[in-house]
Amino acid sequence: MFNLEIIKDIVCPIGKKELKYEGNFLVCTNCGLKFPIVYNIPVMIVEEAILPVDVSSINDLSCKKR
């Protein structure tokens, strides 16, 4: 089981915003980038994250445009 306590210590590596737990992912509360949780360890590598449905590139994320 994933330890939800660590969410308060982890932020999105792009926009530095809080994350929320959704299923097997940590999701940025600002841009919606989804970081998978594999074997109870969050994979916080941007290139391994899943883009929101309406975004085609990491450069198109709202966090990246600032």
ROSE-4610 file (N, C-alpha, C; in Angstrom, 1 decimal, always signed):
// ROSE-4610
residu = [M/M/M/F/F/F/N/N/N/L/L/L/E/E/E/I/I/I/I/I/I/K/K/K/D/D/D/I/I/I/V/V/V/C/C/C/P/P/P/I/I/I/G/G/G/K/K/K/K/K/K/E/E/E/L/L/L/K/K/K/Y/Y/Y/E/E/E/G/G/G/N/N/N/F/F/F/L/L/L/V/V/V/C/C/C/T/T/T/N/N/N/C/C/C/G/G/G/L/L/L/K/K/K/F/F/F/P/P/P/I/I/I/V/V/V/Y/Y/Y/N/N/N/I/I/I/P/P/P/V/V/V/M/M/M/I/I/I/V/V/V/E/E/E/E/E/E/A/A/A/I/I/I/L/L/L/P/P/P/V/V/V/D/D/D/V/V/V/S/S/S/S/S/S/I/I/I/N/N/N/D/D/D/L/L/L/S/S/S/C/C/C/K/K/K/K/K/K/R/R/R]
num = [1/1/1/2/2/2/3/3/3/4/4/4/5/5/5/6/6/6/7/7/7/8/8/8/9/9/9/10/10/10/11/11/11/12/12/12/13/13/13/14/14/14/15/15/15/16/16/16/17/17/17/18/18/18/19/19/19/20/20/20/21/21/21/22/22/22/23/23/23/24/24/24/25/25/25/26/26/26/27/27/27/28/28/28/29/29/29/30/30/30/31/31/31/32/32/32/33/33/33/34/34/34/35/35/35/36/36/36/37/37/37/38/38/38/39/39/39/40/40/40/41/41/41/42/42/42/43/43/43/44/44/44/45/45/45/46/46/46/47/47/47/48/48/48/49/49/49/50/50/50/51/51/51/52/52/52/53/53/53/54/54/54/55/55/55/56/56/56/57/57/57/58/58/58/59/59/59/60/60/60/61/61/61/62/62/62/63/63/63/64/64/64/65/65/65/66/66/66]
x = [+0.8/+0.0/+0.9/+0.5/+1.2/+1.0/+2.1/+2.1/+1.7/+0.4/-0.1/+0.6/+1.3/+2.0/+3.0/+3.6/+4.8/+4.3/+3.0/+2.5/+2.8/+2.7/+3.0/+4.4/+5.3/+6.7/+7.2/+6.3/+6.6/+5.8/+6.4/+5.7/+6.0/+5.2/+5.4/+6.8/+7.6/+9.0/+9.0/+7.9/+7.9/+7.4/+6.1/+5.6/+5.7/+6.2/+6.4/+5.1/+4.0/+2.7/+2.4/+1.4/+1.0/+0.5/+0.6/+0.1/-1.0/-1.9/-3.0/-2.9/-3.4/-3.3/-4.6/-4.4/-5.6/-5.2/-5.8/-5.5/-4.0/-3.4/-1.9/-1.1/-1.5/-0.8/-0.8/+0.2/+0.2/+0.0/-1.0/-1.4/-1.2/-0.5/-0.3/-1.6/-1.8/-3.0/-3.1/-2.0/-2.0/-2.2/-1.2/-1.2/-1.8/-2.0/-2.7/-1.7/-0.4/+0.6/+0.4/+0.4/+0.2/+1.5/+2.0/+3.2/+2.8/+3.2/+2.8/+3.5/+2.8/+3.3/+3.6/+4.9/+5.3/+5.9/+5.3/+5.8/+5.8/+4.8/+4.6/+5.6/+6.3/+7.3/+6.8/+6.6/+6.2/+7.4/+7.1/+8.1/+8.0/+8.8/+8.7/+9.6/+9.8/+10.6/+9.6/+9.8/+8.8/+8.6/+9.6/+9.5/+8.7/+8.5/+7.8/+6.3/+6.0/+4.6/+3.7/+2.4/+1.3/+0.7/+0.7/+0.2/-1.4/-1.9/-3.4/-3.9/-5.2/-5.8/-5.7/-5.8/-5.8/-4.5/-3.4/-2.0/-1.2/-0.5/+0.2/+1.7/+2.2/+3.7/+3.9/+5.0/+5.4/+5.5/+5.9/+6.1/+4.7/+3.6/+2.3/+1.6/+2.2/+1.6/+1.6/+0.5/+0.4/+1.6/+2.1/+3.3/+4.5/+4.7/+5.9/+5.8/+4.6/+4.5/+4.8/+4.9/+5.2/+6.6]
y = [-1.2/+0.0/+1.2/+2.2/+3.5/+4.3/+4.9/+5.7/+7.1/+7.5/+8.8/+9.9/+9.7/+10.7/+11.4/+10.7/+11.3/+12.4/+12.4/+13.4/+14.8/+15.1/+16.4/+16.8/+15.9/+16.2/+16.2/+15.9/+15.8/+16.8/+17.5/+18.4/+18.1/+18.6/+18.4/+19.0/+18.2/+18.7/+19.9/+20.1/+21.3/+22.5/+22.5/+23.7/+23.9/+22.9/+22.9/+23.0/+22.5/+22.5/+21.2/+21.2/+20.0/+18.9/+17.7/+16.5/+15.9/+15.2/+14.5/+13.1/+12.2/+10.7/+10.3/+9.7/+9.2/+7.8/+6.8/+5.4/+5.1/+4.7/+4.4/+5.6/+6.8/+8.0/+9.1/+9.9/+11.2/+12.2/+13.1/+14.0/+15.5/+16.3/+17.7/+18.4/+19.2/+19.9/+21.1/+21.5/+22.6/+22.2/+21.4/+21.1/+19.7/+18.9/+17.6/+16.5/+16.7/+15.7/+14.5/+13.3/+12.1/+11.3/+11.1/+10.4/+9.0/+7.9/+6.6/+6.2/+5.3/+4.7/+3.3/+2.9/+1.5/+0.9/-0.3/-1.0/+0.0/+0.8/+1.7/+2.9/+3.1/+4.2/+5.1/+6.4/+7.3/+7.6/+7.5/+7.7/+9.2/+10.1/+11.5/+12.0/+11.2/+11.5/+12.1/+13.3/+14.0/+13.2/+12.7/+11.9/+10.6/+10.1/+8.9/+9.2/+10.5/+10.9/+10.8/+10.8/+10.8/+12.2/+12.6/+14.0/+14.0/+15.1/+15.3/+15.0/+14.7/+14.3/+15.4/+16.7/+17.8/+18.4/+17.7/+18.2/+17.2/+17.7/+16.8/+16.8/+17.7/+17.8/+18.4/+18.0/+18.6/+20.1/+20.6/+22.0/+22.8/+22.0/+22.6/+22.7/+22.1/+22.2/+23.6/+23.9/+25.2/+25.7/+24.7/+25.0/+25.4/+24.8/+24.9/+26.3/+26.8/+28.1/+29.3/+29.2/+30.3/+30.7]
z = [+0.0/+0.0/+0.0/-0.8/-0.9/+0.3/+0.8/+2.0/+1.7/+1.9/+1.6/+2.3/+3.4/+4.2/+3.4/+2.4/+1.7/+0.7/+0.4/-0.6/-0.1/+1.2/+1.6/+1.4/+1.2/+1.0/-0.5/-1.4/-2.8/-3.6/-4.6/-5.4/-6.9/-7.8/-9.2/-9.6/-10.3/-10.6/-11.6/-12.3/-13.2/-12.6/-12.0/-11.5/-10.0/-9.3/-7.8/-7.1/-7.7/-7.0/-6.3/-5.4/-4.7/-5.6/-5.1/-5.8/-5.0/-5.8/-5.1/-5.6/-4.7/-5.0/-5.7/-6.9/-7.7/-8.2/-7.6/-8.0/-7.9/-9.0/-8.9/-9.5/-9.2/-9.7/-8.7/-8.8/-8.1/-9.2/-9.0/-10.1/-9.6/-10.5/-10.2/-10.1/-9.0/-8.8/-9.7/-10.4/-11.3/-12.8/-13.3/-14.7/-15.1/-14.1/-14.3/-14.8/-14.8/-15.1/-14.1/-14.6/-13.8/-13.7/-12.5/-12.2/-11.6/-12.3/-11.9/-10.6/-9.9/-8.6/-9.0/-8.9/-9.3/-8.0/-7.7/-6.5/-5.3/-5.1/-4.0/-4.0/-5.1/-5.2/-6.4/-6.1/-7.1/-8.1/-9.4/-10.4/-10.8/-10.3/-10.5/-11.7/-12.7/-13.9/-14.9/-15.3/-16.1/-17.4/-18.0/-19.2/-19.1/-17.9/-17.6/-17.2/-17.0/-16.6/-17.8/-17.4/-18.4/-18.5/-19.8/-20.0/-19.9/-19.5/-19.5/-20.9/-21.0/-22.3/-23.3/-22.9/-23.9/-24.1/-23.7/-23.9/-24.7/-25.7/-26.6/-26.3/-25.5/-25.3/-23.9/-23.3/-22.0/-22.1/-23.2/-23.4/-23.4/-23.6/-23.7/-22.3/-21.3/-19.9/-19.4/-18.7/-18.1/-17.2/-16.5/-15.7/-16.5/-17.6/-18.5/-19.2/-19.4/-20.2/-19.4/-18.1/-17.2/-17.2]
